[in-house]
């Protein structure tokens, strides 16, 4: 389970004797407990934004004046809350400030959403629906296939239309193996895909492809941001 670790500093505390943070970061990173994180600028660089009666109200400084402030954050992946608390207690800032450990909301299954996106791409290809295929990609997506680079959905659409124009009938995209690693806003996948179709000259296509994909969380859904397709050389030899 993922946890947000809010690192709360105290501007009245003496940090001169605090241990360095780097060993904590390296240890948890090596054990894949800490996924990522970052320091934040001091509260005097914060901007607080409110909207009242349609008017945007901006004030310089933090939301609340307090001696404690959020100095940074870390994303942890732990088996239990107790493990997350143990990791937080080992953070050097815990000796002079406070660590807030909060579990992520659990009603979203990112991997399932990404697998559903891949299934949508398979279905759209079978039905030769270019609009649905393109809708699986981010507007600035970059795709590499056949030794060519395609940047943006306009180039992707043109490439897909050219491919489908060279084929007749349905296009079968069979996913033989699909592995996904999901982070908070990005994910990476590798698939082994069998592409079957018939060319307009009557010859058959039965290529096995390696597809490496980068995904981006755009808020309400995941989209393909990067894609690299290569032929399975071993099968061809």
Secondary structure, 3 states (H helix, E strand, C coil): CEEEEEEEEECCCCCCCCCCCHHHHHHHHHCCCEEEEEECCCHHHCEEEEEECCEEEEEECCCCCCCEEEEEEEEEECCCHHHHHHHHHCCHHHHCCEEEEEECCCCCCHHHHHHHHHHHHHHHHHCCCHHHHHCCEEEEEEEEECCEEEEHHHHHHHHHHHHHHCEEEEEEEEEEEEEEEECCCEEEEEEEEEEEEEECCCCEEEEEEEEEEEEEECCCCEEEEEEEEEECHHHHC
